[in-house]
Structure formats: structure tokens, C-alpha cells
Amino acid sequence: MDPVALGFYAVICGLLSLAAPSLGRPFLRLGIGALVGIIAAAVLPMLKSAMGL
């Protein structure tokens, strides 16, 4: 796996896990997690090109 992607998703998941208990019921947390994952996957290519990677 690409080290940049691994680090990026580790940071995103770590931050989401800090907020998870306060986000409500399990299905709401699942939806929020899916939305954050989609956004993170869309943003990563832009960040990589901005960093020249």
C-alpha cells in the first residue's frame, strides 16, 4: 500500500474515532463514517498532487 494513503487514512480514521461516541446511534455513526471515507478518498488525489507526490 502507498505510504501516503496509509498515513492519510490513519489520520482520518483516528480523528473520526475521537468523535464517534458523541455522534449518536450505530447506524448514524456508520453513515457518517461512510461519508467521511468517500470525502477522504476524493480529497486524497488532490492532496497528493498538491504535495507533488
QUIHU-V750470 format. One record per backbone hydrogen bond with DSSP energy under -1.0 kcal/mol. CO is the residue of the C=O (numbers start at 1). NH is the residue of the N-H. If there is no record, write none. Layout:
co->CO nh->NH
co->CO nh->NH
//
This chain:
co->2 nh->6
co->3 nh->7
co->4 nh->8
co->5 nh->9
co->6 nh->10
co->7 nh->11
co->8 nh->12
co->9 nh->13
co->10 nh->14
co->11 nh->15
co->12 nh->16
co->13 nh->17
co->14 nh->18
co->15 nh->19
co->16 nh->20
co->19 nh->22
co->20 nh->23
co->25 nh->29
co->26 nh->30
co->27 nh->31
co->28 nh->32
co->29 nh->33
co->30 nh->34
co->31 nh->35
co->32 nh->36
co->33 nh->37
co->34 nh->38
co->35 nh->39
co->36 nh->40
co->37 nh->41
co->38 nh->42
co->39 nh->43
co->40 nh->44
co->43 nh->47
co->44 nh->48
co->45 nh->49
co->46 nh->50
co->47 nh->51
co->48 nh->53
//
